[in-house]
Amino acid sequence: MRRARASYHYAVRHVKRNKEQIIRNRIAQALIDNSNRNFWSEIRKIRNNKKSDGCTVVDGISDGGCIAELFATKYNDLYNSVCYNRNDLQDIMYEVENNIQGSSMYDDCIVTSSDVFNAIVRLKSHK
């Protein structure tokens, strides 16, 4: 019984000391055995890391609703930070609309429902 206990504790100490090397060997062996596997999925699987939920504190605020409101105000400030002249903007919009309507570039572009279906089928799942 003493020998079994001693060998168990020796194995535990050995694993603790060589933890990083054991992990590296497992990654290498997994990639050698199955080359189709993704390297990063092997890393996640071996380390058992899960994606974090994100940052819980932003600018000293920890409440989810307040963080969302903070981002909304920051985005609003950024969005409205560039001044513009309404007349200049109307001229640009008028010019763009005239170029689109007067152009025959899109006359031969016809999108059918089968084109849309084929595009949807090629999307990654859960998109």
PAVEX-483749 format. One line per 8 residues: number of its first residue (from 1); their letters; for each residue x negated, y negated, z of N, C-alpha, C. Coordinates in pm, whole numbers. Atoms other than C-alpha are relative to their C-alpha. Layout:
BEGIN
NUM = a = X/Y/Z/X/Y/Z/X/Y/Z; ... $
***
This chain:
BEGIN
1 = mrrarasy = -82/118/0/0/0/0/-88/-126/0; 89/115/-4/-287/-236/79/-63/-25/-137; 61/15/132/-450/-168/-257/99/-60/-100; -102/52/91/-124/-237/-445/24/-148/27; -20/140/-37/-73/-561/-251/-120/-85/-45; 121/73/38/-433/-670/-314/-8/-17/-151; 5/12/147/-410/-596/-687/107/-95/-51; -106/95/35/-83/-789/-706/-50/-143/20 $
9 = hyavrhvk = 48/134/-29/-238/-1096/-541/-117/-38/-92; 109/26/95/-548/-1063/-762/58/-40/-136; -63/32/129/-322/-1063/-1070/63/-139/3; -61/132/-12/-135/-1371/-946/-108/-108/-7; 109/98/4/-462/-1560/-884/-60/-9/-141; 56/-3/135/-592/-1452/-1225/90/-78/-97; -94/71/88/-277/-1582/-1400/-2/-149/28; 3/142/-33/-286/-1913/-1212/-127/-67/-53 $
17 = rnkeqiir = 126/57/48/-654/-1968/-1300/-5/-10/-151; 11/-8/146/-614/-1873/-1666/130/-33/-72; -133/31/55/-268/-2016/-1730/-9/-61/-140; 11/68/130/-370/-2248/-2017/-50/95/-109; 54/-93/99/-573/-1977/-2192/104/105/-38; -106/-99/28/-287/-1729/-2161/104/-61/-94; -97/69/85/-49/-1984/-2316/-54/-12/-142; 61/13/133/-291/-2053/-2603/-2/134/-74 $
25 = nriaqali = 3/-133/63/-330/-1681/-2668/139/44/-46; -136/-37/39/47/-1630/-2672/45/-76/-124; -36/79/119/93/-1914/-2923/-70/56/-123; 76/-52/114/-182/-1782/-3147/53/136/-44; -50/-133/34/-51/-1427/-3130/137/-7/-65; -133/14/60/304/-1536/-3207/-10/-50/-143; 17/51/136/188/-1731/-3511/-64/103/-92; 64/-104/82/-31/-1443/-3631/102/109/-35 $
33 = dnsnrnfw = -97/-108/21/249/-1187/-3589/110/-39/-99; -109/43/86/512/-1392/-3771/-32/-139/-53; 45/129/55/381/-1667/-3999/116/-91/-41; -115/82/38/734/-1788/-4083/49/-87/115; -47/75/-117/785/-1924/-3734/-56/-141/-1; 40/139/-11/766/-2292/-3668/-89/-17/123; 96/18/-108/468/-2394/-3454/62/-67/121; -55/76/-112/661/-2643/-3243/109/77/73 $
41 = seirkirn = -101/-79/-71/945/-2404/-3170/-69/103/90; 76/-91/-85/683/-2161/-3036/-49/-74/125; 46/78/-114/543/-2436/-2815/113/-19/100; -114/20/-89/889/-2514/-2677/39/128/69; -41/-127/-57/966/-2148/-2625/-95/45/111; 97/-45/-99/645/-2074/-2439/1/-90/123; 1/92/-114/651/-2384/-2223/137/-17/63; -138/10/-47/1029/-2366/-2183/38/-145/25 $
49 = nkksdgct = -33/142/-12/1052/-2742/-2233/131/-26/-72; -125/40/63/1392/-2882/-2305/-11/-148/-29; 3/141/34/1450/-3214/-2470/56/-81/116; -48/84/-110/1491/-3491/-2219/124/-77/-44; -121/75/29/1813/-3685/-2197/-31/-145/-34; 39/137/31/1619/-4004/-2248/-32/-76/126; 38/86/-111/1525/-4290/-2029/122/-32/85; -113/28/-89/1743/-4347/-1725/0/-143/52 $
57 = vvdgisdg = 8/138/-47/1623/-4699/-1641/-54/-87/-113; 41/94/104/1602/-4985/-1894/10/-140/59; 6/136/-56/1494/-5331/-1778/60/-7/140; -48/-2/-137/1577/-5233/-1421/146/39/16; -142/-39/-4/1931/-5118/-1510/9/151/-16; -9/-147/6/2027/-4755/-1446/138/51/-36; -136/-41/33/2402/-4748/-1513/15/10/-152; -13/-22/144/2489/-4609/-1858/76/-110/-71 $
65 = gciaelfa = -79/106/62/2754/-4870/-1934/-75/-132/-6; 78/125/-3/2528/-5156/-1830/-116/6/-99; 107/-16/99/2245/-5016/-2044/55/-22/-140; -62/19/131/2480/-5001/-2342/30/-148/-24; -30/142/14/2589/-5359/-2277/-128/-80/-22; 129/67/19/2223/-5467/-2251/-47/14/-145; 40/-21/139/2147/-5308/-2589/90/-79/-95; -92/75/86/2457/-5471/-2738/-38/-148/-3 $
73 = tkyndlyn = 38/141/-2/2348/-5816/-2623/-133/-22/-70; 129/13/68/1990/-5759/-2742/18/8/-152; -25/-14/143/2117/-5642/-3082/69/-125/-54; -72/120/41/2354/-5939/-3102/-96/-119/-13; 99/108/7/2069/-6180/-3024/-90/17/-122; 88/-26/115/1849/-6014/-3285/74/-23/-131; -80/13/123/2126/-6002/-3546/26/-147/-33; -32/141/22/2206/-6370/-3499/-122/-92/7 $
81 = svcynrnd = 120/82/-15/1846/-6486/-3470/-43/-69/-129; 38/59/128/1812/-6566/-3842/110/-95/-44; -98/99/45/1984/-6886/-3949/20/13/-151; -25/-1/143/2147/-6908/-4288/100/-110/-34; -90/102/51/2332/-7156/-4497/116/71/-69; -117/-68/58/2687/-7047/-4587/7/-17/-153; -5/24/145/2667/-7206/-4934/-103/86/-73; 103/-84/62/2340/-7026/-5014/44/146/-1 $
89 = lqdimyev = -47/-138/-9/2490/-6698/-4895/113/25/-100; -109/-14/98/2804/-6751/-5108/-56/6/-142; 63/-3/133/2585/-6823/-5413/-64/135/-28; 65/-131/17/2386/-6503/-5358/105/109/-20; -106/-100/15/2704/-6297/-5312/66/-10/-137; -61/21/131/2855/-6448/-5627/-91/55/-110; 96/-47/100/2540/-6373/-5827/-8/152/-2; 6/-146/-7/2523/-6013/-5705/126/62/-58 $
97 = enniqgss = -126/-54/53/2891/-5950/-5781/7/-14/-151; 0/19/146/2853/-6095/-6131/-94/97/-68; 95/-95/59/2548/-5878/-6198/55/142/1; -56/-135/-8/2731/-5568/-6083/115/16/-100; -116/-10/87/3052/-5640/-6277/-40/-14/-147; 41/21/138/2874/-5757/-6592/-94/107/-53; 99/-100/42/2633/-5463/-6601/70/124/-52; -53/-125/55/2700/-5160/-6814/-85/118/48 $
105 = myddcivt = 92/-103/-49/2438/-4964/-6619/76/117/62; -72/-105/-71/2699/-4768/-6422/120/53/-78; -116/-44/77/2951/-4710/-6701/0/151/-23; 4/-143/29/2830/-4356/-6772/-19/85/125; 15/-74/-125/2803/-4256/-6404/138/43/49; -127/-55/-46/3094/-4031/-6317/-30/103/107; 20/-93/-111/3104/-3851/-5982/128/81/15; -116/-88/-13/3333/-3551/-5964/3/61/140 $
113 = ssdvfnai = -12/-64/-132/3460/-3361/-5662/-99/114/14; 99/-108/-8/3228/-3072/-5749/-139/-56/30; 128/63/-34/2930/-3312/-5735/-8/-29/149; -4/29/-143/3036/-3420/-5389/-12/129/80; 5/-129/-69/3091/-3058/-5282/-142/56/-1; 136/-50/10/2745/-2956/-5408/-96/-79/90; 83/81/-88/2587/-3246/-5221/24/36/145; -32/-35/-138/2767/-3150/-4901/-57/135/36 $
121 = vrlkshk = 53/-134/-27/2662/-2787/-4930/-150/-5/28; 146/11/-18/2295/-2894/-4947/-41/-69/130; 33/65/-126/2318/-3091/-4622/-40/102/105; 35/-86/-113/2162/-2946/-4310/125/21/84; -117/-27/-80/2411/-2785/-4077/13/-100/114; -35/94/-106/2580/-3004/-3816/-28/-145/-38; 20/140/44/2529/-3320/-4026/134/-56/-42 $
***
